[in-house]
Amino acid sequence: MNEHPIHDFMKTAMESIKSMVDVNTIVGTPIETSDGTIIIPVSKVSFGFVAGGSDIPPAKNNKEVQAPSDKPFGAAACSGVTLTPMAFLIVNKGQVKMVSVSNSITTIDKVIELVPDVIDRIKTIVDEKTGEKNSAWAPDGDLQE
C-alpha cells in the first residue's frame, strides 16, 4: 500500500524544524575573553508548529474509482520561533556565576542563581571539618589544589 502524501510533507517539515532548533540555540557557543574569562549565553526558545492537509474529492462527473494516491492533495504548514536571552554563565578563575538579563526574575531563578554559592559554602565547611586545605574547581572540571 502506498504512503499518503502527508507522510512526505510532515517528514520534510520535521527535518526543517530539526535543522533550525538545536542545543546551540539554547546554550550558546562559549566566548573567551583576553583575561581567560569564559562567557556562555543561555536563551529560552519557544517554538510553535501547525500543519494540515486534505484530500480533494474528485469532480462529481468523474465516475472512475481512484486509488487514494491518485486523489489530489493539498497541504500547508506554518511555524514560529521566539528566542529570548535569559542569562550568561561566567566562568572566571574556577568560579561560576550566573548573570540574569531578564527583569522578571522568579523565585526559581533566584534559587538557581544561589546554587554555586551554596555549593562553595558547603565545600568550605566540609574542608574545615576534614582538615583539608581549601581547594577550588578549575574551569575544565579538574580539582586544583
A tleap script that builds the chain and sets N, CA, C and O, in Angstrom:
source leaprc.protein.ff14SB
mol = sequence {
  NMET ASN GLU HIE PRO ILE HIE ASP PHE MET
  LYS THR ALA MET GLU SER ILE LYS SER MET
  VAL ASP VAL ASN THR ILE VAL GLY THR PRO
  ILE GLU THR SER ASP GLY THR ILE ILE ILE
  PRO VAL SER LYS VAL SER PHE GLY PHE VAL
  ALA GLY GLY SER ASP ILE PRO PRO ALA LYS
  ASN ASN LYS GLU VAL GLN ALA PRO SER ASP
  LYS PRO PHE GLY ALA ALA ALA CYS SER GLY
  VAL THR LEU THR PRO MET ALA PHE LEU ILE
  VAL ASN LYS GLY GLN VAL LYS MET VAL SER
  VAL SER ASN SER ILE THR THR ILE ASP LYS
  VAL ILE GLU LEU VAL PRO ASP VAL ILE ASP
  ARG ILE LYS THR ILE VAL ASP GLU LYS THR
  GLY GLU LYS ASN SER ALA TRP ALA PRO ASP
  GLY ASP LEU GLN CGLU
}
set mol.1.N position { 0.838 -1.177 0.000 }
set mol.1.CA position { 0.000 0.000 0.000 }
set mol.1.C position { 0.886 1.246 0.000 }
set mol.1.O position { 1.840 1.324 0.774 }
set mol.2.N position { 0.585 2.203 -0.847 }
set mol.2.CA position { 1.365 3.430 -0.949 }
set mol.2.C position { 1.126 4.318 0.264 }
set mol.2.O position { 0.037 4.333 0.836 }
set mol.3.N position { 2.180 5.069 0.652 }
set mol.3.CA position { 2.024 6.000 1.758 }
set mol.3.C position { 1.242 7.216 1.291 }
set mol.3.O position { 1.292 7.598 0.122 }
set mol.4.N position { 0.535 7.803 2.210 }
set mol.4.CA position { -0.241 9.001 1.921 }
set mol.4.C position { 0.720 10.176 1.712 }
set mol.4.O position { 1.786 10.193 2.328 }
set mol.5.N position { 0.388 11.145 0.878 }
set mol.5.CA position { 1.280 12.291 0.635 }
set mol.5.C position { 1.599 13.100 1.890 }
set mol.5.O position { 2.634 13.765 1.938 }
set mol.6.N position { 0.736 13.061 2.906 }
set mol.6.CA position { 1.009 13.817 4.133 }
set mol.6.C position { 2.278 13.315 4.818 }
set mol.6.O position { 2.958 14.078 5.504 }
set mol.7.N position { 2.596 12.042 4.634 }
set mol.7.CA position { 3.788 11.462 5.245 }
set mol.7.C position { 5.046 12.211 4.794 }
set mol.7.O position { 5.849 12.634 5.626 }
set mol.8.N position { 5.215 12.373 3.483 }
set mol.8.CA position { 6.392 13.083 2.968 }
set mol.8.C position { 6.381 14.549 3.365 }
set mol.8.O position { 7.426 15.126 3.667 }
set mol.9.N position { 5.198 15.148 3.364 }
set mol.9.CA position { 5.064 16.547 3.743 }
set mol.9.C position { 5.520 16.753 5.191 }
set mol.9.O position { 6.305 17.659 5.466 }
set mol.10.N position { 5.038 15.929 6.107 }
set mol.10.CA position { 5.399 16.051 7.524 }
set mol.10.C position { 6.870 15.723 7.755 }
set mol.10.O position { 7.526 16.367 8.574 }
set mol.11.N position { 7.391 14.736 7.046 }
set mol.11.CA position { 8.800 14.373 7.187 }
set mol.11.C position { 9.697 15.548 6.805 }
set mol.11.O position { 10.660 15.846 7.511 }
set mol.12.N position { 9.391 16.208 5.708 }
set mol.12.CA position { 10.173 17.369 5.275 }
set mol.12.C position { 10.061 18.504 6.291 }
set mol.12.O position { 11.060 19.152 6.605 }
set mol.13.N position { 8.862 18.748 6.804 }
set mol.13.CA position { 8.663 19.817 7.783 }
set mol.13.C position { 9.447 19.534 9.064 }
set mol.13.O position { 10.091 20.439 9.595 }
set mol.14.N position { 9.408 18.317 9.565 }
set mol.14.CA position { 10.123 17.971 10.793 }
set mol.14.C position { 11.638 18.059 10.611 }
set mol.14.O position { 12.341 18.473 11.533 }
set mol.15.N position { 12.148 17.681 9.454 }
set mol.15.CA position { 13.581 17.798 9.196 }
set mol.15.C position { 14.007 19.259 9.174 }
set mol.15.O position { 15.094 19.596 9.645 }
set mol.16.N position { 13.167 20.120 8.637 }
set mol.16.CA position { 13.467 21.552 8.626 }
set mol.16.C position { 13.496 22.110 10.045 }
set mol.16.O position { 14.377 22.901 10.384 }
set mol.17.N position { 12.539 21.702 10.876 }
set mol.17.CA position { 12.497 22.153 12.266 }
set mol.17.C position { 13.746 21.681 13.001 }
set mol.17.O position { 14.357 22.449 13.745 }
set mol.18.N position { 14.121 20.444 12.800 }
set mol.18.CA position { 15.293 19.879 13.475 }
set mol.18.C position { 16.555 20.656 13.122 }
set mol.18.O position { 17.425 20.848 13.972 }
set mol.19.N position { 16.660 21.102 11.877 }
set mol.19.CA position { 17.851 21.846 11.487 }
set mol.19.C position { 17.863 23.262 12.070 }
set mol.19.O position { 18.930 23.852 12.240 }
set mol.20.N position { 16.677 23.813 12.376 }
set mol.20.CA position { 16.607 25.170 12.929 }
set mol.20.C position { 16.881 25.210 14.425 }
set mol.20.O position { 17.544 26.131 14.901 }
set mol.21.N position { 16.393 24.243 15.167 }
set mol.21.CA position { 16.494 24.273 16.618 }
set mol.21.C position { 17.414 23.153 17.079 }
set mol.21.O position { 17.106 21.974 16.904 }
set mol.22.N position { 18.543 23.528 17.670 }
set mol.22.CA position { 19.441 22.539 18.256 }
set mol.22.C position { 19.926 23.047 19.603 }
set mol.22.O position { 19.548 24.140 20.026 }
set mol.23.N position { 20.744 22.280 20.269 }
set mol.23.CA position { 21.180 22.640 21.618 }
set mol.23.C position { 21.969 23.950 21.615 }
set mol.23.O position { 21.947 24.672 22.612 }
set mol.24.N position { 22.663 24.276 20.526 }
set mol.24.CA position { 23.424 25.521 20.467 }
set mol.24.C position { 22.518 26.746 20.425 }
set mol.24.O position { 22.986 27.864 20.643 }
set mol.25.N position { 21.245 26.556 20.153 }
set mol.25.CA position { 20.306 27.664 20.190 }
set mol.25.C position { 20.012 28.038 21.640 }
set mol.25.O position { 19.817 29.215 21.944 }
set mol.26.N position { 19.979 27.066 22.527 }
set mol.26.CA position { 19.648 27.303 23.929 }
set mol.26.C position { 20.891 27.682 24.732 }
set mol.26.O position { 20.911 28.719 25.393 }
set mol.27.N position { 21.914 26.853 24.676 }
set mol.27.CA position { 23.190 27.147 25.330 }
set mol.27.C position { 24.145 27.521 24.217 }
set mol.27.O position { 24.584 26.670 23.443 }
set mol.28.N position { 24.461 28.797 24.144 }
set mol.28.CA position { 25.254 29.315 23.037 }
set mol.28.C position { 26.709 28.888 23.073 }
set mol.28.O position { 27.160 28.232 24.011 }
set mol.29.N position { 27.427 29.270 22.040 }
set mol.29.CA position { 28.843 28.973 21.925 }
set mol.29.C position { 29.617 29.800 22.946 }
set mol.29.O position { 29.427 31.014 23.024 }
set mol.30.N position { 30.487 29.161 23.732 }
set mol.30.CA position { 31.279 29.903 24.728 }
set mol.30.C position { 32.179 30.946 24.065 }
set mol.30.O position { 32.751 30.713 23.000 }
set mol.31.N position { 32.287 32.090 24.719 }
set mol.31.CA position { 33.145 33.174 24.259 }
set mol.31.C position { 34.239 33.355 25.303 }
set mol.31.O position { 33.949 33.519 26.488 }
set mol.32.N position { 35.506 33.327 24.863 }
set mol.32.CA position { 36.623 33.504 25.798 }
set mol.32.C position { 37.212 34.894 25.629 }
set mol.32.O position { 37.550 35.307 24.519 }
set mol.33.N position { 37.333 35.616 26.748 }
set mol.33.CA position { 37.906 36.958 26.703 }
set mol.33.C position { 39.419 36.878 26.846 }
set mol.33.O position { 39.974 35.811 27.105 }
set mol.34.N position { 40.081 38.025 26.675 }
set mol.34.CA position { 41.551 38.048 26.727 }
set mol.34.C position { 42.101 37.689 28.103 }
set mol.34.O position { 43.224 37.195 28.201 }
set mol.35.N position { 41.332 37.925 29.175 }
set mol.35.CA position { 41.818 37.575 30.518 }
set mol.35.C position { 41.471 36.145 30.922 }
set mol.35.O position { 41.699 35.759 32.069 }
set mol.36.N position { 40.923 35.350 29.998 }
set mol.36.CA position { 40.620 33.947 30.276 }
set mol.36.C position { 39.222 33.693 30.788 }
set mol.36.O position { 38.864 32.542 31.039 }
set mol.37.N position { 38.417 34.731 30.952 }
set mol.37.CA position { 37.036 34.566 31.373 }
set mol.37.C position { 36.229 33.951 30.230 }
set mol.37.O position { 36.369 34.349 29.073 }
set mol.38.N position { 35.387 32.977 30.568 }
set mol.38.CA position { 34.543 32.331 29.572 }
set mol.38.C position { 33.100 32.748 29.823 }
set mol.38.O position { 32.600 32.638 30.942 }
set mol.39.N position { 32.432 33.230 28.768 }
set mol.39.CA position { 31.047 33.683 28.862 }
set mol.39.C position { 30.198 32.782 27.968 }
set mol.39.O position { 30.473 32.620 26.779 }
set mol.40.N position { 29.156 32.199 28.572 }
set mol.40.CA position { 28.277 31.282 27.837 }
set mol.40.C position { 26.853 31.843 27.874 }
set mol.40.O position { 26.245 31.917 28.942 }
set mol.41.N position { 26.319 32.237 26.713 }
set mol.41.CA position { 24.938 32.744 26.696 }
set mol.41.C position { 23.920 31.610 26.831 }
set mol.41.O position { 24.107 30.525 26.281 }
set mol.42.N position { 22.842 31.875 27.570 }
set mol.42.CA position { 21.761 30.911 27.767 }
set mol.42.C position { 20.460 31.600 27.354 }
set mol.42.O position { 20.159 32.700 27.818 }
set mol.43.N position { 19.686 30.945 26.475 }
set mol.43.CA position { 18.455 31.533 25.956 }
set mol.43.C position { 17.281 30.593 26.153 }
set mol.43.O position { 17.448 29.389 26.348 }
set mol.44.N position { 16.087 31.172 26.098 }
set mol.44.CA position { 14.857 30.384 26.125 }
set mol.44.C position { 14.319 30.366 24.701 }
set mol.44.O position { 14.219 31.409 24.055 }
set mol.45.N position { 13.977 29.187 24.219 }
set mol.45.CA position { 13.444 29.042 22.874 }
set mol.45.C position { 12.005 28.546 22.972 }
set mol.45.O position { 11.728 27.518 23.590 }
set mol.46.N position { 11.105 29.288 22.356 }
set mol.46.CA position { 9.702 28.864 22.251 }
set mol.46.C position { 9.438 28.582 20.782 }
set mol.46.O position { 9.804 29.364 19.904 }
set mol.47.N position { 8.799 27.455 20.534 }
set mol.47.CA position { 8.605 27.041 19.152 }
set mol.47.C position { 7.184 26.540 18.970 }
set mol.47.O position { 6.683 25.763 19.783 }
set mol.48.N position { 6.541 26.983 17.909 }
set mol.48.CA position { 5.199 26.504 17.593 }
set mol.48.C position { 5.143 26.020 16.158 }
set mol.48.O position { 5.809 26.565 15.278 }
set mol.49.N position { 4.345 24.994 15.933 }
set mol.49.CA position { 4.241 24.414 14.597 }
set mol.49.C position { 2.828 23.920 14.376 }
set mol.49.O position { 2.227 23.307 15.258 }
set mol.50.N position { 2.304 24.190 13.201 }
set mol.50.CA position { 0.991 23.684 12.835 }
set mol.50.C position { 1.054 23.239 11.374 }
set mol.50.O position { 1.701 23.876 10.542 }
set mol.51.N position { 0.379 22.147 11.085 }
set mol.51.CA position { 0.342 21.633 9.718 }
set mol.51.C position { -1.013 20.978 9.488 }
set mol.51.O position { -1.660 20.508 10.424 }
set mol.52.N position { -1.423 20.956 8.243 }
set mol.52.CA position { -2.680 20.299 7.912 }
set mol.52.C position { -2.715 19.950 6.438 }
set mol.52.O position { -1.972 20.503 5.628 }
set mol.53.N position { -3.574 19.045 6.121 }
set mol.53.CA position { -3.696 18.629 4.733 }
set mol.53.C position { -5.071 18.059 4.475 }
set mol.53.O position { -5.815 17.741 5.403 }
set mol.54.N position { -5.397 17.936 3.203 }
set mol.54.CA position { -6.706 17.426 2.842 }
set mol.54.C position { -6.649 16.758 1.480 }
set mol.54.O position { -6.003 17.242 0.550 }
set mol.55.N position { -7.346 15.627 1.390 }
set mol.55.CA position { -7.565 15.021 0.083 }
set mol.55.C position { -8.688 15.812 -0.581 }
set mol.55.O position { -9.710 16.107 0.039 }
set mol.56.N position { -8.487 16.143 -1.826 }
set mol.56.CA position { -9.503 16.893 -2.559 }
set mol.56.C position { -10.358 15.876 -3.309 }
set mol.56.O position { -9.835 15.102 -4.111 }
set mol.57.N position { -11.670 15.868 -3.056 }
set mol.57.CA position { -12.525 14.851 -3.713 }
set mol.57.C position { -12.550 15.056 -5.232 }
set mol.57.O position { -12.451 16.185 -5.712 }
set mol.58.N position { -12.682 13.961 -5.977 }
set mol.58.CA position { -12.749 14.089 -7.435 }
set mol.58.C position { -14.029 14.810 -7.858 }
set mol.58.O position { -15.001 14.879 -7.107 }
set mol.59.N position { -14.003 15.332 -9.052 }
set mol.59.CA position { -15.185 16.025 -9.579 }
set mol.59.C position { -16.366 15.055 -9.626 }
set mol.59.O position { -16.168 13.854 -9.810 }
set mol.60.N position { -17.584 15.556 -9.465 }
set mol.60.CA position { -18.785 14.707 -9.428 }
set mol.60.C position { -19.015 13.983 -10.739 }
set mol.60.O position { -19.581 12.890 -10.751 }
set mol.61.N position { -18.583 14.576 -11.848 }
set mol.61.CA position { -18.824 13.933 -13.140 }
set mol.61.C position { -17.782 12.848 -13.446 }
set mol.61.O position { -17.894 12.169 -14.467 }
set mol.62.N position { -16.780 12.672 -12.589 }
set mol.62.CA position { -15.753 11.641 -12.780 }
set mol.62.C position { -16.244 10.357 -12.120 }
set mol.62.O position { -16.287 10.278 -10.892 }
set mol.63.N position { -16.609 9.366 -12.897 }
set mol.63.CA position { -17.189 8.123 -12.383 }
set mol.63.C position { -16.144 7.062 -12.056 }
set mol.63.O position { -16.483 6.039 -11.460 }
set mol.64.N position { -14.889 7.275 -12.427 }
set mol.64.CA position { -13.853 6.262 -12.193 }
set mol.64.C position { -13.501 6.208 -10.709 }
set mol.64.O position { -13.478 7.234 -10.029 }
set mol.65.N position { -13.226 4.997 -10.212 }
set mol.65.CA position { -12.765 4.826 -8.836 }
set mol.65.C position { -11.258 5.041 -8.844 }
set mol.65.O position { -10.532 4.414 -9.616 }
set mol.66.N position { -10.806 5.924 -7.985 }
set mol.66.CA position { -9.379 6.228 -7.941 }
set mol.66.C position { -8.769 5.693 -6.654 }
set mol.66.O position { -9.422 5.636 -5.612 }
set mol.67.N position { -7.512 5.306 -6.749 }
set mol.67.CA position { -6.764 4.910 -5.553 }
set mol.67.C position { -6.489 6.162 -4.721 }
set mol.67.O position { -6.422 7.258 -5.278 }
set mol.68.N position { -6.326 6.026 -3.381 }
set mol.68.CA position { -6.084 7.206 -2.546 }
set mol.68.C position { -4.897 8.042 -3.025 }
set mol.68.O position { -4.919 9.266 -2.897 }
set mol.69.N position { -3.875 7.408 -3.569 }
set mol.69.CA position { -2.707 8.162 -4.011 }
set mol.69.C position { -2.979 8.927 -5.301 }
set mol.69.O position { -2.212 9.820 -5.659 }
set mol.70.N position { -4.057 8.592 -6.001 }
set mol.70.CA position { -4.397 9.282 -7.245 }
set mol.70.C position { -5.195 10.558 -6.990 }
set mol.70.O position { -5.318 11.388 -7.891 }
set mol.71.N position { -5.738 10.735 -5.793 }
set mol.71.CA position { -6.545 11.912 -5.484 }
set mol.71.C position { -5.628 13.121 -5.314 }
set mol.71.O position { -4.517 12.990 -4.801 }
set mol.72.N position { -6.081 14.277 -5.735 }
set mol.72.CA position { -5.291 15.492 -5.471 }
set mol.72.C position { -5.196 15.727 -3.963 }
set mol.72.O position { -6.116 15.409 -3.209 }
set mol.73.N position { -4.082 16.282 -3.549 }
set mol.73.CA position { -3.820 16.501 -2.127 }
set mol.73.C position { -3.309 17.921 -1.933 }
set mol.73.O position { -2.479 18.392 -2.710 }
set mol.74.N position { -3.792 18.600 -0.913 }
set mol.74.CA position { -3.317 19.941 -0.580 }
set mol.74.C position { -2.844 19.970 0.862 }
set mol.74.O position { -3.448 19.333 1.725 }
set mol.75.N position { -1.768 20.703 1.134 }
set mol.75.CA position { -1.235 20.774 2.493 }
set mol.75.C position { -0.620 22.141 2.739 }
set mol.75.O position { -0.243 22.847 1.804 }
set mol.76.N position { -0.524 22.501 4.012 }
set mol.76.CA position { 0.103 23.758 4.412 }
set mol.76.C position { 0.732 23.574 5.788 }
set mol.76.O position { 0.284 22.751 6.586 }
set mol.77.N position { 1.769 24.347 6.048 }
set mol.77.CA position { 2.430 24.308 7.354 }
set mol.77.C position { 2.889 25.709 7.708 }
set mol.77.O position { 3.158 26.533 6.834 }
set mol.78.N position { 2.975 25.962 9.003 }
set mol.78.CA position { 3.446 27.251 9.491 }
set mol.78.C position { 4.168 27.014 10.808 }
set mol.78.O position { 3.750 26.176 11.607 }
set mol.79.N position { 5.244 27.746 11.034 }
set mol.79.CA position { 5.954 27.625 12.303 }
set mol.79.C position { 6.441 28.991 12.745 }
set mol.79.O position { 6.546 29.921 11.944 }
set mol.80.N position { 6.733 29.096 14.011 }
set mol.80.CA position { 7.261 30.334 14.573 }
set mol.80.C position { 8.232 30.024 15.689 }
set mol.80.O position { 8.035 29.075 16.448 }
set mol.81.N position { 9.273 30.815 15.791 }
set mol.81.CA position { 10.300 30.622 16.816 }
set mol.81.C position { 10.523 31.940 17.535 }
set mol.81.O position { 10.631 32.991 16.903 }
set mol.82.N position { 10.592 31.881 18.852 }
set mol.82.CA position { 10.953 33.045 19.654 }
set mol.82.C position { 12.191 32.692 20.457 }
set mol.82.O position { 12.205 31.696 21.181 }
set mol.83.N position { 13.224 33.501 20.332 }
set mol.83.CA position { 14.473 33.300 21.059 }
set mol.83.C position { 14.629 34.461 22.031 }
set mol.83.O position { 14.724 35.616 21.616 }
set mol.84.N position { 14.656 34.153 23.328 }
set mol.84.CA position { 14.752 35.178 24.359 }
set mol.84.C position { 16.023 34.970 25.176 }
set mol.84.O position { 16.169 33.934 25.823 }
set mol.85.N position { 16.951 35.936 25.160 }
set mol.85.CA position { 18.142 35.815 26.012 }
set mol.85.C position { 17.718 35.799 27.478 }
set mol.85.O position { 16.925 36.639 27.903 }
set mol.86.N position { 18.238 34.850 28.249 }
set mol.86.CA position { 17.845 34.718 29.650 }
set mol.86.C position { 18.974 35.041 30.624 }
set mol.86.O position { 18.757 35.698 31.643 }
set mol.87.N position { 20.188 34.572 30.301 }
set mol.87.CA position { 21.284 34.736 31.254 }
set mol.87.C position { 22.622 34.490 30.561 }
set mol.87.O position { 22.688 34.066 29.408 }
set mol.88.N position { 23.672 34.771 31.305 }
set mol.88.CA position { 25.025 34.436 30.884 }
set mol.88.C position { 25.690 33.681 32.024 }
set mol.88.O position { 25.614 34.098 33.180 }
set mol.89.N position { 26.344 32.569 31.698 }
set mol.89.CA position { 27.183 31.870 32.670 }
set mol.89.C position { 28.584 32.432 32.498 }
set mol.89.O position { 29.118 32.435 31.389 }
set mol.90.N position { 29.182 32.904 33.577 }
set mol.90.CA position { 30.515 33.484 33.516 }
set mol.90.C position { 31.444 32.620 34.348 }
set mol.90.O position { 31.241 32.456 35.551 }
set mol.91.N position { 32.467 32.066 33.700 }
set mol.91.CA position { 33.454 31.219 34.370 }
set mol.91.C position { 34.761 32.005 34.408 }
set mol.91.O position { 35.325 32.352 33.370 }
set mol.92.N position { 35.235 32.279 35.636 }
set mol.92.CA position { 36.468 33.045 35.799 }
set mol.92.C position { 37.227 32.523 37.007 }
set mol.92.O position { 36.706 32.518 38.122 }
set mol.93.N position { 38.454 32.086 36.784 }
set mol.93.CA position { 39.333 31.601 37.850 }
set mol.93.C position { 38.662 30.523 38.695 }
set mol.93.O position { 38.755 30.547 39.922 }
set mol.94.N position { 37.997 29.590 38.051 }
set mol.94.CA position { 37.387 28.472 38.753 }
set mol.94.C position { 36.049 28.782 39.399 }
set mol.94.O position { 35.430 27.895 39.987 }
set mol.95.N position { 35.597 30.003 39.303 }
set mol.95.CA position { 34.307 30.394 39.877 }
set mol.95.C position { 33.281 30.528 38.751 }
set mol.95.O position { 33.594 31.040 37.677 }
set mol.96.N position { 32.065 30.068 39.002 }
set mol.96.CA position { 30.986 30.163 38.014 }
set mol.96.C position { 29.905 31.074 38.581 }
set mol.96.O position { 29.459 30.906 39.717 }
set mol.97.N position { 29.496 32.036 37.769 }
set mol.97.CA position { 28.447 32.962 38.198 }
set mol.97.C position { 27.413 33.063 37.083 }
set mol.97.O position { 27.756 33.092 35.901 }
set mol.98.N position { 26.148 33.116 37.477 }
set mol.98.CA position { 25.070 33.275 36.501 }
set mol.98.C position { 24.547 34.704 36.603 }
set mol.98.O position { 24.149 35.151 37.679 }
set mol.99.N position { 24.551 35.419 35.475 }
set mol.99.CA position { 24.054 36.785 35.426 }
set mol.99.C position { 22.788 36.792 34.583 }
set mol.99.O position { 22.821 36.502 33.388 }
set mol.100.N position { 21.682 37.125 35.215 }
set mol.100.CA position { 20.388 37.131 34.531 }
set mol.100.C position { 20.210 38.431 33.758 }
set mol.100.O position { 20.617 39.494 34.226 }
set mol.101.N position { 19.608 38.350 32.581 }
set mol.101.CA position { 19.329 39.546 31.790 }
set mol.101.C position { 17.845 39.877 31.793 }
set mol.101.O position { 17.430 40.867 31.190 }
set mol.102.N position { 17.051 39.068 32.457 }
set mol.102.CA position { 15.608 39.262 32.485 }
set mol.102.C position { 15.225 40.139 33.663 }
set mol.102.O position { 15.777 40.000 34.754 }
set mol.103.N position { 14.280 41.042 33.443 }
set mol.103.CA position { 13.775 41.878 34.536 }
set mol.103.C position { 12.799 41.130 35.418 }
set mol.103.O position { 12.616 41.486 36.583 }
set mol.104.N position { 12.174 40.107 34.886 }
set mol.104.CA position { 11.171 39.362 35.639 }
set mol.104.C position { 11.805 38.103 36.236 }
set mol.104.O position { 11.602 36.996 35.738 }
set mol.105.N position { 12.570 38.290 37.305 }
set mol.105.CA position { 13.238 37.169 37.961 }
set mol.105.C position { 12.237 36.496 38.893 }
set mol.105.O position { 11.637 37.142 39.753 }
set mol.106.N position { 12.068 35.200 38.710 }
set mol.106.CA position { 11.146 34.433 39.544 }
set mol.106.C position { 11.910 33.831 40.718 }
set mol.106.O position { 13.137 33.912 40.787 }
set mol.107.N position { 11.180 33.241 41.620 }
set mol.107.CA position { 11.793 32.605 42.788 }
set mol.107.C position { 12.748 31.496 42.368 }
set mol.107.O position { 13.836 31.369 42.930 }
set mol.108.N position { 12.354 30.702 41.395 }
set mol.108.CA position { 13.220 29.601 40.954 }
set mol.108.C position { 14.504 30.146 40.344 }
set mol.108.O position { 15.566 29.543 40.501 }
set mol.109.N position { 14.422 31.291 39.642 }
set mol.109.CA position { 15.629 31.907 39.093 }
set mol.109.C position { 16.583 32.304 40.215 }
set mol.109.O position { 17.793 32.107 40.102 }
set mol.110.N position { 16.043 32.859 41.288 }
set mol.110.CA position { 16.875 33.267 42.420 }
set mol.110.C position { 17.539 32.056 43.074 }
set mol.110.O position { 18.710 32.110 43.448 }
set mol.111.N position { 16.783 30.963 43.209 }
set mol.111.CA position { 17.334 29.742 43.804 }
set mol.111.C position { 18.466 29.195 42.941 }
set mol.111.O position { 19.520 28.824 43.456 }
set mol.112.N position { 18.245 29.146 41.626 }
set mol.112.CA position { 19.278 28.638 40.718 }
set mol.112.C position { 20.522 29.520 40.785 }
set mol.112.O position { 21.646 29.020 40.729 }
set mol.113.N position { 20.321 30.822 40.903 }
set mol.113.CA position { 21.438 31.757 40.976 }
set mol.113.C position { 22.278 31.533 42.241 }
set mol.113.O position { 23.487 31.763 42.228 }
set mol.114.N position { 21.643 31.086 43.331 }
set mol.114.CA position { 22.343 30.884 44.601 }
set mol.114.C position { 23.066 29.545 44.700 }
set mol.114.O position { 23.905 29.368 45.584 }
set mol.115.N position { 22.760 28.602 43.815 }
set mol.115.CA position { 23.330 27.253 43.908 }
set mol.115.C position { 24.861 27.255 43.950 }
set mol.115.O position { 25.423 26.588 44.818 }
set mol.116.N position { 25.576 27.974 43.055 }
set mol.116.CA position { 27.039 27.931 43.136 }
set mol.116.C position { 27.583 28.418 44.479 }
set mol.116.O position { 28.532 27.834 45.002 }
set mol.117.N position { 26.990 29.489 45.052 }
set mol.117.CA position { 27.442 29.988 46.349 }
set mol.117.C position { 27.207 28.967 47.456 }
set mol.117.O position { 28.065 28.777 48.318 }
set mol.118.N position { 26.051 28.311 47.436 }
set mol.118.CA position { 25.730 27.303 48.450 }
set mol.118.C position { 26.723 26.142 48.365 }
set mol.118.O position { 27.208 25.657 49.388 }
set mol.119.N position { 27.022 25.701 47.147 }
set mol.119.CA position { 27.980 24.601 46.972 }
set mol.119.C position { 29.353 25.000 47.507 }
set mol.119.O position { 30.010 24.204 48.177 }
set mol.120.N position { 29.794 26.230 47.216 }
set mol.120.CA position { 31.082 26.702 47.724 }
set mol.120.C position { 31.105 26.716 49.259 }
set mol.120.O position { 32.095 26.318 49.873 }
set mol.121.N position { 30.020 27.172 49.867 }
set mol.121.CA position { 29.961 27.231 51.334 }
set mol.121.C position { 29.971 25.833 51.945 }
set mol.121.O position { 30.652 25.590 52.941 }
set mol.122.N position { 29.220 24.922 51.348 }
set mol.122.CA position { 29.207 23.542 51.851 }
set mol.122.C position { 30.596 22.930 51.728 }
set mol.122.O position { 31.062 22.254 52.645 }
set mol.123.N position { 31.258 23.165 50.602 }
set mol.123.CA position { 32.602 22.632 50.391 }
set mol.123.C position { 33.578 23.189 51.428 }
set mol.123.O position { 34.419 22.458 51.950 }
set mol.124.N position { 33.463 24.479 51.721 }
set mol.124.CA position { 34.338 25.095 52.728 }
set mol.124.C position { 34.110 24.464 54.101 }
set mol.124.O position { 35.070 24.177 54.815 }
set mol.125.N position { 32.855 24.246 54.475 }
set mol.125.CA position { 32.531 23.628 55.773 }
set mol.125.C position { 33.085 22.206 55.830 }
set mol.125.O position { 33.671 21.807 56.837 }
set mol.126.N position { 32.901 21.441 54.753 }
set mol.126.CA position { 33.410 20.066 54.724 }
set mol.126.C position { 34.931 20.068 54.817 }
set mol.126.O position { 35.506 19.260 55.546 }
set mol.127.N position { 35.589 20.970 54.086 }
set mol.127.CA position { 37.049 21.051 54.131 }
set mol.127.C position { 37.543 21.385 55.538 }
set mol.127.O position { 38.534 20.821 56.002 }
set mol.128.N position { 36.846 22.309 56.219 }
set mol.128.CA position { 37.240 22.679 57.574 }
set mol.128.C position { 37.075 21.505 58.539 }
set mol.128.O position { 37.920 21.299 59.410 }
set mol.129.N position { 36.003 20.739 58.393 }
set mol.129.CA position { 35.755 19.615 59.289 }
set mol.129.C position { 36.726 18.464 59.042 }
set mol.129.O position { 37.118 17.767 59.978 }
set mol.130.N position { 37.114 18.265 57.781 }
set mol.130.CA position { 38.012 17.157 57.469 }
set mol.130.C position { 39.481 17.559 57.582 }
set mol.130.O position { 40.371 16.712 57.518 }
set mol.131.N position { 39.726 18.866 57.751 }
set mol.131.CA position { 41.100 19.328 57.904 }
set mol.131.C position { 41.849 19.469 56.591 }
set mol.131.O position { 43.061 19.684 56.593 }
set mol.132.N position { 41.154 19.351 55.481 }
set mol.132.CA position { 41.814 19.519 54.183 }
set mol.132.C position { 41.976 20.996 53.884 }
set mol.132.O position { 41.205 21.835 54.348 }
set mol.133.N position { 43.016 21.296 53.083 }
set mol.133.CA position { 43.199 22.690 52.710 }
set mol.133.C position { 42.139 23.068 51.669 }
set mol.133.O position { 41.601 22.212 50.967 }
set mol.134.N position { 41.856 24.364 51.589 }
set mol.134.CA position { 40.821 24.848 50.675 }
set mol.134.C position { 41.272 24.641 49.241 }
set mol.134.O position { 42.391 25.011 48.884 }
set mol.135.N position { 40.417 24.054 48.416 }
set mol.135.CA position { 40.727 23.832 47.007 }
set mol.135.C position { 39.583 24.371 46.164 }
set mol.135.O position { 38.463 24.545 46.645 }
set mol.136.N position { 39.881 24.627 44.920 }
set mol.136.CA position { 38.869 25.190 44.030 }
set mol.136.C position { 38.786 24.380 42.749 }
set mol.136.O position { 39.752 23.732 42.348 }
set mol.137.N position { 37.645 24.420 42.123 }
set mol.137.CA position { 37.454 23.727 40.854 }
set mol.137.C position { 37.943 24.602 39.724 }
set mol.137.O position { 37.646 25.795 39.678 }
set mol.138.N position { 38.685 24.013 38.820 }
set mol.138.CA position { 39.140 24.728 37.631 }
set mol.138.C position { 38.029 24.705 36.591 }
set mol.138.O position { 37.136 23.862 36.663 }
set mol.139.N position { 38.071 25.624 35.620 }
set mol.139.CA position { 37.009 25.659 34.609 }
set mol.139.C position { 36.859 24.357 33.826 }
set mol.139.O position { 35.769 24.057 33.339 }
set mol.140.N position { 37.938 23.576 33.698 }
set mol.140.CA position { 37.838 22.319 32.960 }
set mol.140.C position { 37.328 21.172 33.802 }
set mol.140.O position { 37.250 20.044 33.316 }
set mol.141.N position { 36.974 21.429 35.066 }
set mol.141.CA position { 36.383 20.409 35.916 }
set mol.141.C position { 37.389 19.657 36.773 }
set mol.141.O position { 36.993 18.845 37.609 }
set mol.142.N position { 38.694 19.910 36.582 }
set mol.142.CA position { 39.703 19.245 37.405 }
set mol.142.C position { 39.839 19.951 38.741 }
set mol.142.O position { 39.655 21.164 38.836 }
set mol.143.N position { 40.155 19.197 39.753 }
set mol.143.CA position { 40.328 19.756 41.087 }
set mol.143.C position { 41.724 20.352 41.192 }
set mol.143.O position { 42.721 19.659 40.992 }
set mol.144.N position { 41.787 21.655 41.511 }
set mol.144.CA position { 43.077 22.343 41.659 }
set mol.144.C position { 43.358 22.503 43.158 }
set mol.144.O position { 42.490 22.943 43.912 }
set mol.145.N position { 44.547 22.151 43.574 }
set mol.145.CA position { 44.875 22.305 44.997 }
set mol.145.C position { 45.995 23.285 45.167 }
set mol.145.O position { 46.417 23.552 46.292 }
savepdb mol mol.pdb
quit
